[in-house]
């Protein structure tokens, strides 16, 4: 796990002095030191400048980057891990490639030199890399299949610049990094800025499963992999499918145990992380596991993690914290994110990464099944909403909706009124927008009174949520639920879950690997019809059946919870000073973005208990904290 950065100067412009370019490159990599504290590398090759910050995982002695191939033709800067590099090296060596190190990085060089862009199909792992081919004056870059590793890029005035984080691009004085109001509106809708857009105009995220090629001033991107479509009903029995799934998961875990540094497992006590811990414990003696607990009983689920740790005799490490006190960490964490992201669980994820890094350098996590196996409550809710929509209109509008309005508000983890209102709003939306309506902080309708000067046209739902519609329509599955799963994986998981894990872990120089996002595992799951993922109201159907004999019954029977965070009470308590300062009338009038009256209404209703606006206010507070720290140039 590392940080990469660089730029390619246009051929029609004179090169700045070498010292100037090295200074720019050093500034770019300097902001990525947390991603790679073990070493720095800077290389200038003609118009190309490639920089690297290294977190040493494999071949600690000889794996420094940027790395050249033995002929000196190609140089690469690489972030991530290639899990099958040993098999690839054996195959490429048989074809005549001469290896000089034991590093997985050399597998990328060989793949390019022997097979060009087609070599991406051989690479199994998580990665973002950029290589410069001196013979063809080509920069080639790629991002892994699910986008576990970040890759930002921009092409301005003929200069291509790229980096692992936006903070690195901000070090180049010749780039224009401006934040349009449209990007802020997207953030308010999604709680992140969806790929390929970013918080800055003309700066993009490379899509997962895509490559980038820059030659002769022309930039092109292309897909090299996508999630396969569901197939027909499999001929194999459910028992045979369970056997196959267990075999693939064990293979995926084994691939991710290759490291020359200490390794452990994130363990929340849920089915996903417990499965990873169980499989790892069968391959490694006395595996280390890590969890976070809370002193408040209503938010603490650490007993489930301890149960799994005891079952598999792991070397378990946990830290018990006060959920209420954790809110004070929010400003620090938000300020360190290169883009705003309003997932409240960034706080415990940050703390879990901190605890884990005190003991190991690599951790395996359980990300992926909620999206691939339809583990979120939104999946059965999608089917329920389709049935609700078929009810007679008078029954919906005259009976059910008035009754829902009588439900009470609550500041707890479950707010009955908020759940009912959110479900009804999504049920009224078209299928492509239904789940995103449930996920959104601010729908198009809710944003209308929020902005003083909104971006023209974006207040129409089909424009504000166009990224979701594009994904829904791009996946030609006959089953609408499969399209929902695709959009979840390509948007929510990509820009919310994986970004959270990458940023929080790398703030502590910790590498996190995701066995469920192994290509073989993912393709097997994707090809299954939806009934193997969602059976009635039972989510993760086949996964639960496959691991039934592996995990304790208490774990198998648990519902999906995630990190429980008291956001509603935080906003009324320890975060109230930030709410008053950053969402108060004086600040909002000086800033000129939001309507103080509308924001004031949201704050007053939430603080007074008249309504639950935790999602809206949390999103606004995170955005204001980010704006206050980064102070971007905001444009219409």
FIROTOR-90567 format. One record per residue (C-alpha): residue in one letter; x, y, z. Coordinates in nm, 3 decimals. Example, Ala and Ser with C-alpha at 12.3 -4.5 7.8 and 13.67 -1.06 7.14 Angstrom:
// residues 2
<a,<1.230,-0.450,0.780>>
<s,<1.367,-0.106,0.714>>
// end
This chain:
// residues 636
<x,<0.000,0.000,0.000>>
<x,<0.149,0.327,-0.106>>
<x,<0.089,0.671,-0.252>>
<x,<0.155,0.761,-0.614>>
<x,<0.173,1.094,-0.796>>
<x,<0.310,1.245,-1.112>>
<x,<0.258,1.447,-1.426>>
<x,<0.344,1.448,-1.795>>
<x,<0.449,1.776,-1.955>>
<x,<0.309,1.851,-2.302>>
<x,<0.546,1.790,-2.591>>
<x,<0.475,2.129,-2.749>>
<x,<0.591,2.324,-2.441>>
<x,<0.948,2.369,-2.314>>
<x,<1.029,2.161,-2.009>>
<x,<1.065,2.357,-1.683>>
<x,<1.404,2.317,-1.514>>
<x,<1.472,1.979,-1.357>>
<x,<1.495,2.133,-1.012>>
<x,<1.152,2.290,-1.055>>
<x,<0.990,1.966,-1.165>>
<x,<1.155,1.770,-0.885>>
<x,<1.032,2.031,-0.638>>
<x,<0.675,1.998,-0.763>>
<x,<0.697,1.618,-0.752>>
<x,<0.843,1.617,-0.400>>
<x,<0.562,1.844,-0.283>>
<x,<0.307,1.603,-0.435>>
<x,<0.454,1.297,-0.267>>
<x,<0.508,1.485,0.057>>
<x,<0.133,1.511,0.109>>
<x,<0.111,1.131,0.072>>
<x,<0.363,1.046,0.345>>
<x,<0.090,0.886,0.559>>
<x,<0.022,0.640,0.276>>
<x,<0.389,0.544,0.255>>
<x,<0.609,0.629,0.553>>
<x,<0.884,0.380,0.464>>
<x,<1.041,0.549,0.164>>
<x,<1.016,0.806,-0.115>>
<x,<1.111,0.787,-0.480>>
<x,<1.120,1.058,-0.749>>
<x,<1.195,0.994,-1.116>>
<x,<1.211,1.225,-1.416>>
<x,<1.203,1.059,-1.757>>
<x,<1.182,1.311,-2.038>>
<x,<0.843,1.486,-2.004>>
<x,<0.722,1.240,-1.737>>
<x,<0.760,1.284,-1.362>>
<x,<0.669,0.986,-1.141>>
<x,<0.669,0.993,-0.763>>
<x,<0.610,0.730,-0.496>>
<x,<0.567,0.695,-0.120>>
<x,<0.622,0.340,0.002>>
<x,<0.456,0.134,0.271>>
<x,<0.677,-0.176,0.266>>
<x,<0.478,-0.499,0.251>>
<x,<0.652,-0.734,0.006>>
<x,<1.027,-0.754,-0.067>>
<x,<1.119,-0.498,0.197>>
<x,<1.477,-0.466,0.074>>
<x,<1.445,-0.443,-0.305>>
<x,<1.090,-0.327,-0.372>>
<x,<1.150,0.048,-0.384>>
<x,<0.969,0.256,-0.647>>
<x,<0.939,0.404,-0.903>>
<x,<1.074,0.082,-1.053>>
<x,<1.228,0.023,-1.394>>
<x,<1.222,-0.296,-1.598>>
<x,<1.564,-0.456,-1.664>>
<x,<1.597,-0.288,-2.004>>
<x,<1.522,0.060,-1.868>>
<x,<1.236,0.110,-2.114>>
<x,<0.947,0.132,-1.866>>
<x,<0.917,0.286,-1.520>>
<x,<0.615,0.237,-1.292>>
<x,<0.473,0.384,-0.972>>
<x,<0.225,0.149,-0.808>>
<x,<-0.015,0.150,-0.512>>
<x,<-0.163,-0.179,-0.392>>
<x,<-0.086,-0.549,-0.407>>
<x,<-0.081,-0.805,-0.690>>
<x,<-0.182,-1.123,-0.508>>
<x,<-0.095,-1.367,-0.786>>
<x,<0.245,-1.214,-0.864>>
<x,<0.437,-1.536,-0.795>>
<x,<0.236,-1.731,-1.053>>
<x,<0.264,-1.445,-1.300>>
<x,<0.638,-1.418,-1.255>>
<x,<0.680,-1.787,-1.328>>
<x,<0.469,-1.752,-1.642>>
<x,<0.644,-1.436,-1.761>>
<x,<0.989,-1.577,-1.686>>
<x,<0.905,-1.871,-1.912>>
<x,<0.838,-1.615,-2.185>>
<x,<1.181,-1.459,-2.137>>
<x,<1.129,-1.172,-1.891>>
<x,<1.425,-1.123,-1.659>>
<x,<1.323,-1.041,-1.301>>
<x,<1.556,-0.868,-1.059>>
<x,<1.350,-0.853,-0.736>>
<x,<1.096,-1.051,-0.537>>
<x,<0.849,-0.762,-0.558>>
<x,<0.498,-0.785,-0.701>>
<x,<0.561,-0.453,-0.877>>
<x,<0.772,-0.623,-1.142>>
<x,<0.472,-0.829,-1.250>>
<x,<0.309,-0.507,-1.375>>
<x,<0.617,-0.415,-1.578>>
<x,<0.629,-0.762,-1.734>>
<x,<0.255,-0.762,-1.810>>
<x,<0.287,-0.433,-1.999>>
<x,<0.600,-0.524,-2.193>>
<x,<0.475,-0.869,-2.291>>
<x,<0.102,-0.805,-2.345>>
<x,<0.037,-0.430,-2.339>>
<x,<-0.304,-0.319,-2.206>>
<x,<-0.431,-0.679,-2.237>>
<x,<-0.196,-0.770,-1.952>>
<x,<-0.442,-0.618,-1.707>>
<x,<-0.653,-0.930,-1.733>>
<x,<-0.375,-1.128,-1.563>>
<x,<-0.349,-0.905,-1.257>>
<x,<-0.537,-1.021,-0.947>>
<x,<-0.536,-0.772,-0.665>>
<x,<-0.606,-0.417,-0.562>>
<x,<-0.410,-0.157,-0.749>>
<x,<-0.373,0.186,-0.898>>
<x,<-0.061,0.240,-1.103>>
<x,<0.088,0.462,-1.371>>
<x,<0.376,0.358,-1.597>>
<x,<0.578,0.555,-1.849>>
<x,<0.693,0.380,-2.163>>
<x,<0.995,0.573,-2.293>>
<x,<0.996,0.397,-2.629>>
<x,<0.644,0.508,-2.720>>
<x,<0.616,0.821,-2.502>>
<x,<0.305,0.672,-2.346>>
<x,<0.167,0.700,-1.995>>
<x,<-0.055,0.404,-1.911>>
<x,<-0.253,0.382,-1.588>>
<x,<-0.514,0.148,-1.444>>
<x,<-0.738,0.100,-1.141>>
<x,<-0.845,-0.234,-0.994>>
<x,<-1.176,-0.398,-1.073>>
<x,<-1.372,-0.263,-0.776>>
<x,<-1.177,0.058,-0.720>>
<x,<-1.026,-0.032,-0.384>>
<x,<-0.730,0.193,-0.460>>
<x,<-0.784,0.557,-0.562>>
<x,<-0.665,0.726,-0.881>>
<x,<-0.735,1.095,-0.950>>
<x,<-0.634,1.269,-1.270>>
<x,<-0.676,1.592,-1.463>>
<x,<-0.569,1.718,-1.805>>
<x,<-0.521,2.094,-1.812>>
<x,<-0.339,2.299,-2.077>>
<x,<-0.183,1.982,-2.212>>
<x,<-0.044,1.867,-1.876>>
<x,<-0.170,1.534,-1.741>>
<x,<-0.141,1.509,-1.362>>
<x,<-0.242,1.216,-1.140>>
<x,<-0.227,1.118,-0.774>>
<x,<-0.367,0.891,-0.505>>
<x,<-0.530,1.188,-0.333>>
<x,<-0.655,1.530,-0.435>>
<x,<-0.431,1.688,-0.173>>
<x,<-0.137,1.588,-0.392>>
<x,<-0.276,1.760,-0.701>>
<x,<-0.321,2.078,-0.499>>
<x,<0.059,2.106,-0.481>>
<x,<0.094,2.180,-0.853>>
<x,<0.080,2.559,-0.889>>
<x,<-0.022,2.553,-1.256>>
<x,<-0.344,2.353,-1.201>>
<x,<-0.682,2.522,-1.168>>
<x,<-0.872,2.352,-0.887>>
<x,<-1.213,2.511,-0.858>>
<x,<-1.520,2.375,-0.683>>
<x,<-1.844,2.427,-0.876>>
<x,<-2.172,2.456,-0.689>>
<x,<-2.290,2.155,-0.889>>
<x,<-2.029,1.938,-0.710>>
<x,<-2.153,2.062,-0.373>>
<x,<-2.509,1.979,-0.475>>
<x,<-2.405,1.630,-0.577>>
<x,<-2.240,1.589,-0.239>>
<x,<-2.554,1.705,-0.059>>
<x,<-2.752,1.445,-0.252>>
<x,<-2.512,1.149,-0.221>>
<x,<-2.302,1.235,0.088>>
<x,<-2.002,1.194,-0.145>>
<x,<-1.920,1.305,-0.499>>
<x,<-1.992,1.006,-0.725>>
<x,<-1.729,0.871,-0.967>>
<x,<-1.605,0.988,-1.215>>
<x,<-1.667,1.341,-1.086>>
<x,<-1.478,1.496,-0.795>>
<x,<-1.523,1.802,-0.578>>
<x,<-1.313,1.994,-0.836>>
<x,<-1.407,2.084,-1.191>>
<x,<-1.208,1.901,-1.461>>
<x,<-1.057,1.662,-1.207>>
<x,<-1.178,1.301,-1.226>>
<x,<-1.160,0.966,-1.058>>
<x,<-1.061,0.683,-1.290>>
<x,<-1.351,0.438,-1.293>>
<x,<-1.294,0.094,-1.142>>
<x,<-1.199,-0.171,-1.393>>
<x,<-1.072,0.099,-1.630>>
<x,<-0.739,0.197,-1.780>>
<x,<-0.610,0.533,-1.898>>
<x,<-0.374,0.597,-2.189>>
<x,<-0.206,0.931,-2.261>>
<x,<-0.006,0.970,-2.580>>
<x,<0.064,1.265,-2.810>>
<x,<-0.151,1.492,-2.594>>
<x,<-0.459,1.268,-2.627>>
<x,<-0.618,1.100,-2.326>>
<x,<-0.846,0.798,-2.354>>
<x,<-0.998,0.565,-2.096>>
<x,<-1.130,0.215,-2.154>>
<x,<-1.297,-0.059,-1.952>>
<x,<-1.104,-0.384,-1.913>>
<x,<-1.348,-0.558,-1.673>>
<x,<-1.703,-0.528,-1.547>>
<x,<-1.931,-0.724,-1.319>>
<x,<-2.081,-1.013,-1.518>>
<x,<-2.456,-1.043,-1.565>>
<x,<-2.664,-1.296,-1.371>>
<x,<-2.684,-1.624,-1.556>>
<x,<-2.960,-1.884,-1.583>>
<x,<-3.052,-2.112,-1.296>>
<x,<-2.736,-2.313,-1.218>>
<x,<-2.738,-2.687,-1.272>>
<x,<-2.553,-2.744,-0.944>>
<x,<-2.746,-2.804,-0.622>>
<x,<-2.742,-2.548,-0.340>>
<x,<-2.505,-2.772,-0.145>>
<x,<-2.266,-2.782,-0.440>>
<x,<-2.289,-2.403,-0.476>>
<x,<-2.209,-2.366,-0.105>>
<x,<-1.907,-2.592,-0.145>>
<x,<-1.788,-2.386,-0.441>>
<x,<-1.835,-2.058,-0.252>>
<x,<-1.639,-2.183,0.051>>
<x,<-1.358,-2.302,-0.175>>
<x,<-1.339,-1.966,-0.356>>
<x,<-1.345,-1.772,-0.029>>
<x,<-1.069,-1.986,0.118>>
<x,<-0.863,-1.930,-0.196>>
<x,<-0.925,-1.554,-0.176>>
<x,<-0.815,-1.540,0.188>>
<x,<-0.504,-1.745,0.117>>
<x,<-0.404,-1.507,-0.164>>
<x,<-0.428,-1.217,0.078>>
<x,<-0.207,-1.370,0.345>>
<x,<0.109,-1.312,0.143>>
<x,<0.310,-1.042,0.322>>
<x,<0.655,-0.986,0.468>>
<x,<0.507,-0.792,0.763>>
<x,<0.264,-0.876,1.050>>
<x,<-0.097,-0.933,0.947>>
<x,<-0.437,-0.940,1.122>>
<x,<-0.814,-0.926,1.068>>
<x,<-1.077,-0.660,1.135>>
<x,<-1.345,-0.836,1.343>>
<x,<-1.679,-0.668,1.409>>
<x,<-1.865,-0.986,1.497>>
<x,<-2.085,-0.969,1.187>>
<x,<-2.112,-1.253,0.937>>
<x,<-1.870,-1.103,0.685>>
<x,<-1.573,-1.025,0.909>>
<x,<-1.635,-1.339,1.114>>
<x,<-1.615,-1.550,0.797>>
<x,<-1.283,-1.390,0.705>>
<x,<-1.152,-1.445,1.059>>
<x,<-1.264,-1.809,1.062>>
<x,<-1.101,-1.887,0.729>>
<x,<-0.782,-1.703,0.823>>
<x,<-0.762,-1.883,1.157>>
<x,<-0.764,-2.212,0.968>>
<x,<-0.452,-2.107,0.775>>
<x,<-0.251,-1.905,1.027>>
<x,<-0.171,-2.004,1.383>>
<x,<-0.296,-1.757,1.643>>
<x,<-0.417,-1.487,1.404>>
<x,<-0.453,-1.138,1.550>>
<x,<-0.804,-0.986,1.540>>
<x,<-0.911,-0.629,1.614>>
<x,<-1.237,-0.463,1.714>>
<x,<-1.380,-0.144,1.861>>
<x,<-1.640,-0.139,2.139>>
<x,<-1.835,0.134,2.314>>
<x,<-1.896,0.190,2.683>>
<x,<-2.262,0.271,2.616>>
<x,<-2.446,-0.062,2.609>>
<x,<-2.694,0.046,2.340>>
<x,<-2.410,0.104,2.093>>
<x,<-2.172,-0.173,2.196>>
<x,<-2.154,-0.499,2.002>>
<x,<-1.804,-0.601,2.100>>
<x,<-1.934,-0.915,2.270>>
<x,<-2.001,-1.067,1.927>>
<x,<-1.643,-1.005,1.821>>
<x,<-1.520,-1.163,2.145>>
<x,<-1.744,-1.464,2.081>>
<x,<-1.586,-1.523,1.739>>
<x,<-1.236,-1.458,1.872>>
<x,<-1.292,-1.715,2.144>>
<x,<-1.435,-1.969,1.899>>
<x,<-1.125,-1.953,1.681>>
<x,<-0.871,-1.883,1.957>>
<x,<-0.744,-1.562,1.800>>
<x,<-0.511,-1.312,1.963>>
<x,<-0.788,-1.058,2.008>>
<x,<-0.735,-0.686,2.060>>
<x,<-1.021,-0.450,2.137>>
<x,<-1.058,-0.095,2.256>>
<x,<-1.364,0.023,2.443>>
<x,<-1.447,0.389,2.387>>
<x,<-1.725,0.630,2.468>>
<x,<-1.954,0.671,2.167>>
<x,<-2.045,1.020,2.283>>
<x,<-1.681,1.124,2.320>>
<x,<-1.597,1.002,1.969>>
<x,<-1.785,1.294,1.818>>
<x,<-1.504,1.529,1.916>>
<x,<-1.278,1.355,1.661>>
<x,<-1.496,1.447,1.365>>
<x,<-1.334,1.783,1.276>>
<x,<-0.984,1.630,1.271>>
<x,<-1.087,1.337,1.052>>
<x,<-1.296,1.540,0.808>>
<x,<-1.014,1.790,0.766>>
<x,<-0.779,1.509,0.659>>
<x,<-1.012,1.374,0.389>>
<x,<-0.923,1.497,0.041>>
<x,<-1.293,1.505,-0.051>>
<x,<-1.590,1.549,0.182>>
<x,<-1.762,1.221,0.275>>
<x,<-2.046,1.209,0.526>>
<x,<-2.041,0.850,0.649>>
<x,<-2.060,0.883,1.032>>
<x,<-1.875,0.554,1.075>>
<x,<-1.554,0.722,0.960>>
<x,<-1.495,0.788,1.330>>
<x,<-1.492,0.425,1.454>>
<x,<-1.323,0.311,1.130>>
<x,<-1.047,0.565,1.195>>
<x,<-1.010,0.442,1.554>>
<x,<-1.018,0.075,1.452>>
<x,<-0.740,0.141,1.202>>
<x,<-0.539,0.315,1.471>>
<x,<-0.570,0.022,1.711>>
<x,<-0.488,-0.229,1.439>>
<x,<-0.179,-0.042,1.316>>
<x,<-0.032,-0.051,1.665>>
<x,<0.011,-0.426,1.614>>
<x,<0.019,-0.511,1.241>>
<x,<0.078,-0.349,0.902>>
<x,<-0.183,-0.544,0.702>>
<x,<-0.544,-0.628,0.792>>
<x,<-0.808,-0.835,0.615>>
<x,<-1.160,-0.689,0.617>>
<x,<-1.512,-0.803,0.537>>
<x,<-1.619,-0.546,0.278>>
<x,<-1.820,-0.660,-0.024>>
<x,<-2.098,-0.905,0.072>>
<x,<-2.351,-0.635,0.160>>
<x,<-2.340,-0.518,-0.201>>
<x,<-2.274,-0.846,-0.382>>
<x,<-2.503,-1.064,-0.168>>
<x,<-2.776,-0.800,-0.116>>
<x,<-2.709,-0.763,0.255>>
<x,<-2.860,-0.419,0.305>>
<x,<-3.221,-0.372,0.411>>
<x,<-3.268,-0.166,0.095>>
<x,<-3.281,-0.480,-0.119>>
<x,<-3.592,-0.639,0.038>>
<x,<-3.731,-0.287,0.072>>
<x,<-3.697,-0.245,-0.305>>
<x,<-3.920,-0.547,-0.362>>
<x,<-4.159,-0.435,-0.088>>
<x,<-4.187,-0.092,-0.248>>
<x,<-4.274,-0.252,-0.581>>
<x,<-4.561,-0.433,-0.409>>
<x,<-4.666,-0.120,-0.223>>
<x,<-4.681,0.069,-0.550>>
<x,<-4.938,-0.182,-0.676>>
<x,<-5.179,-0.109,-0.391>>
<x,<-5.486,0.101,-0.470>>
<x,<-5.402,0.472,-0.455>>
<x,<-5.677,0.548,-0.203>>
<x,<-5.535,0.287,0.037>>
<x,<-5.186,0.435,0.012>>
<x,<-5.283,0.801,0.035>>
<x,<-5.587,0.788,0.261>>
<x,<-5.486,0.518,0.508>>
<x,<-5.119,0.414,0.511>>
<x,<-4.952,0.753,0.462>>
<x,<-5.164,0.932,0.729>>
<x,<-5.091,0.650,0.974>>
<x,<-4.717,0.679,0.901>>
<x,<-4.740,1.048,0.991>>
<x,<-4.852,0.952,1.341>>
<x,<-4.540,0.753,1.420>>
<x,<-4.307,0.907,1.683>>
<x,<-3.962,1.053,1.624>>
<x,<-3.665,0.906,1.812>>
<x,<-3.300,1.006,1.851>>
<x,<-3.200,0.641,1.884>>
<x,<-3.048,0.411,1.626>>
<x,<-3.397,0.338,1.482>>
<x,<-3.637,0.629,1.430>>
<x,<-3.981,0.487,1.332>>
<x,<-4.108,0.809,1.177>>
<x,<-3.790,0.865,0.979>>
<x,<-3.796,0.505,0.850>>
<x,<-4.160,0.533,0.740>>
<x,<-4.116,0.871,0.571>>
<x,<-3.804,0.753,0.391>>
<x,<-3.968,0.432,0.269>>
<x,<-4.270,0.616,0.133>>
<x,<-4.050,0.868,-0.050>>
<x,<-3.854,0.589,-0.217>>
<x,<-4.166,0.391,-0.301>>
<x,<-4.296,0.691,-0.495>>
<x,<-3.974,0.717,-0.700>>
<x,<-3.906,0.534,-1.029>>
<x,<-3.714,0.204,-0.989>>
<x,<-3.377,0.351,-1.090>>
<x,<-3.407,0.624,-0.826>>
<x,<-3.578,0.427,-0.549>>
<x,<-3.279,0.311,-0.345>>
<x,<-3.086,0.633,-0.394>>
<x,<-3.389,0.823,-0.261>>
<x,<-3.359,0.618,0.058>>
<x,<-2.985,0.679,0.076>>
<x,<-2.987,1.051,-0.002>>
<x,<-2.940,1.323,0.254>>
<x,<-3.104,1.585,0.032>>
<x,<-3.332,1.486,-0.253>>
<x,<-3.384,1.729,-0.540>>
<x,<-3.701,1.852,-0.371>>
<x,<-3.525,1.905,-0.038>>
<x,<-3.240,2.094,-0.205>>
<x,<-3.467,2.349,-0.371>>
<x,<-3.492,2.579,-0.064>>
<x,<-3.141,2.502,0.058>>
<x,<-2.921,2.689,-0.190>>
<x,<-2.906,3.062,-0.248>>
<x,<-2.777,3.013,-0.604>>
<x,<-2.822,2.651,-0.716>>
<x,<-2.658,2.519,-1.032>>
<x,<-2.902,2.555,-1.321>>
<x,<-3.090,2.238,-1.409>>
<x,<-2.955,2.018,-1.129>>
<x,<-3.267,2.046,-0.916>>
<x,<-3.446,1.808,-1.152>>
<x,<-3.408,1.453,-1.009>>
<x,<-3.307,1.309,-1.344>>
<x,<-3.015,1.555,-1.353>>
<x,<-2.912,1.557,-0.987>>
<x,<-2.908,1.177,-0.978>>
<x,<-2.794,1.117,-1.336>>
<x,<-2.490,0.912,-1.219>>
<x,<-2.726,0.657,-1.061>>
<x,<-2.956,0.643,-1.362>>
<x,<-2.658,0.591,-1.592>>
<x,<-2.537,0.292,-1.389>>
<x,<-2.886,0.142,-1.361>>
<x,<-2.931,0.164,-1.737>>
<x,<-2.578,0.050,-1.825>>
<x,<-2.623,-0.294,-1.666>>
<x,<-2.854,-0.487,-1.901>>
<x,<-2.986,-0.738,-1.647>>
<x,<-3.348,-0.842,-1.687>>
<x,<-3.394,-0.846,-1.307>>
<x,<-3.429,-0.490,-1.165>>
<x,<-3.283,-0.609,-0.835>>
<x,<-2.961,-0.708,-1.012>>
<x,<-2.942,-0.356,-1.151>>
<x,<-2.981,-0.219,-0.800>>
<x,<-2.695,-0.444,-0.686>>
<x,<-2.476,-0.323,-0.970>>
<x,<-2.541,0.042,-0.887>>
<x,<-2.470,-0.030,-0.520>>
<x,<-2.133,-0.186,-0.599>>
<x,<-2.035,0.075,-0.856>>
<x,<-2.143,0.376,-0.653>>
<x,<-2.223,0.330,-0.284>>
<x,<-1.955,0.070,-0.218>>
<x,<-1.703,0.244,-0.442>>
<x,<-1.736,0.602,-0.321>>
<x,<-1.867,0.551,0.033>>
<x,<-1.749,0.222,0.179>>
<x,<-1.416,0.169,0.003>>
<x,<-1.316,0.536,0.026>>
<x,<-1.388,0.534,0.398>>
<x,<-1.176,0.224,0.456>>
<x,<-0.891,0.340,0.231>>
<x,<-0.865,0.689,0.379>>
<x,<-0.910,0.591,0.744>>
<x,<-0.665,0.302,0.721>>
<x,<-0.405,0.495,0.524>>
<x,<-0.416,0.782,0.773>>
<x,<-0.248,0.526,1.000>>
<x,<-0.033,0.363,0.725>>
<x,<-0.236,0.043,0.742>>
<x,<-0.309,-0.177,0.440>>
<x,<-0.656,-0.336,0.429>>
<x,<-0.738,-0.628,0.197>>
<x,<-1.090,-0.745,0.101>>
<x,<-1.121,-1.119,0.023>>
<x,<-1.488,-1.091,-0.077>>
<x,<-1.384,-0.860,-0.362>>
<x,<-1.159,-1.123,-0.513>>
<x,<-1.237,-1.151,-0.884>>
<x,<-1.320,-1.524,-0.872>>
<x,<-1.548,-1.479,-0.570>>
<x,<-1.720,-1.172,-0.715>>
<x,<-1.777,-1.325,-1.058>>
<x,<-1.924,-1.638,-0.900>>
<x,<-2.166,-1.429,-0.693>>
<x,<-2.260,-1.193,-0.976>>
<x,<-2.356,-1.480,-1.206>>
<x,<-2.602,-1.623,-0.955>>
<x,<-2.969,-1.530,-0.994>>
<x,<-3.100,-1.291,-0.729>>
<x,<-3.284,-1.563,-0.537>>
<x,<-2.949,-1.698,-0.416>>
<x,<-2.874,-1.361,-0.261>>
<x,<-3.217,-1.252,-0.140>>
<x,<-3.468,-1.527,-0.055>>
<x,<-3.787,-1.357,0.060>>
<x,<-3.665,-1.127,0.335>>
<x,<-3.351,-1.333,0.405>>
<x,<-3.048,-1.146,0.286>>
<x,<-2.711,-1.304,0.196>>
<x,<-2.898,-1.631,0.156>>
<x,<-2.628,-1.851,0.000>>
<x,<-2.347,-1.699,0.204>>
<x,<-2.524,-1.770,0.531>>
<x,<-2.595,-2.125,0.419>>
<x,<-2.235,-2.178,0.309>>
<x,<-2.085,-2.069,0.643>>
<x,<-2.358,-2.218,0.866>>
<x,<-2.125,-2.490,0.990>>
<x,<-1.836,-2.252,1.037>>
<x,<-1.972,-1.971,1.256>>
<x,<-2.150,-1.964,1.593>>
<x,<-2.531,-1.957,1.570>>
<x,<-2.540,-1.623,1.750>>
<x,<-2.345,-1.468,1.462>>
<x,<-2.553,-1.628,1.187>>
<x,<-2.874,-1.497,1.343>>
<x,<-2.759,-1.138,1.374>>
<x,<-2.910,-0.863,1.164>>
<x,<-2.706,-0.608,0.970>>
<x,<-2.609,-0.323,1.203>>
<x,<-2.272,-0.173,1.114>>
<x,<-2.103,0.073,1.348>>
<x,<-2.374,0.230,1.566>>
<x,<-2.310,0.602,1.591>>
<x,<-2.527,0.842,1.796>>
<x,<-2.536,1.112,1.530>>
<x,<-2.867,1.261,1.641>>
<x,<-2.745,1.315,1.999>>
<x,<-2.401,1.431,1.882>>
<x,<-2.565,1.714,1.690>>
<x,<-2.754,1.819,2.003>>
<x,<-2.457,1.765,2.234>>
<x,<-2.081,1.776,2.184>>
<x,<-2.106,1.887,1.820>>
<x,<-2.353,2.163,1.898>>
<x,<-2.078,2.431,1.910>>
<x,<-1.971,2.339,1.555>>
<x,<-2.334,2.332,1.444>>
<x,<-2.394,2.680,1.586>>
<x,<-2.071,2.819,1.440>>
<x,<-2.076,2.665,1.092>>
<x,<-2.451,2.638,1.036>>
<x,<-2.539,2.961,1.213>>
<x,<-2.691,3.260,1.035>>
<x,<-2.382,3.481,1.054>>
<x,<-2.149,3.226,0.895>>
<x,<-2.399,3.126,0.627>>
<x,<-2.463,3.485,0.522>>
<x,<-2.092,3.555,0.493>>
<x,<-2.038,3.235,0.297>>
<x,<-2.327,3.294,0.059>>
<x,<-2.397,2.931,-0.032>>
<x,<-2.696,2.829,0.178>>
<x,<-3.020,2.995,0.276>>
<x,<-2.981,3.073,0.650>>
<x,<-3.356,3.052,0.708>>
<x,<-3.384,2.699,0.568>>
<x,<-3.077,2.571,0.752>>
<x,<-3.195,2.741,1.069>>
<x,<-3.529,2.562,1.039>>
<x,<-3.357,2.224,1.010>>
<x,<-3.139,2.295,1.314>>
<x,<-3.428,2.424,1.528>>
<x,<-3.656,2.131,1.446>>
<x,<-3.384,1.876,1.515>>
<x,<-3.257,2.032,1.839>>
<x,<-3.612,2.082,1.961>>
<x,<-3.713,1.723,1.885>>
<x,<-3.986,1.819,1.637>>
<x,<-3.816,1.627,1.355>>
<x,<-3.519,1.403,1.291>>
<x,<-3.284,1.584,1.052>>
<x,<-2.969,1.397,1.158>>
<x,<-2.887,1.290,0.802>>
<x,<-2.929,1.637,0.652>>
<x,<-2.751,1.821,0.933>>
<x,<-2.465,1.571,0.950>>
<x,<-2.410,1.610,0.576>>
<x,<-2.414,1.989,0.598>>
<x,<-2.182,1.991,0.899>>
<x,<-1.929,1.761,0.729>>
<x,<-1.937,1.979,0.418>>
<x,<-1.885,2.296,0.620>>
<x,<-1.598,2.143,0.816>>
<x,<-1.434,2.040,0.489>>
<x,<-1.490,2.381,0.328>>
<x,<-1.361,2.558,0.637>>
<x,<-1.038,2.356,0.631>>
<x,<-0.965,2.340,0.257>>
<x,<-1.109,2.678,0.155>>
<x,<-1.164,2.588,-0.212>>
<x,<-1.230,2.841,-0.486>>
<x,<-1.608,2.804,-0.529>>
<x,<-1.752,2.896,-0.867>>
<x,<-2.108,2.890,-1.011>>
// end
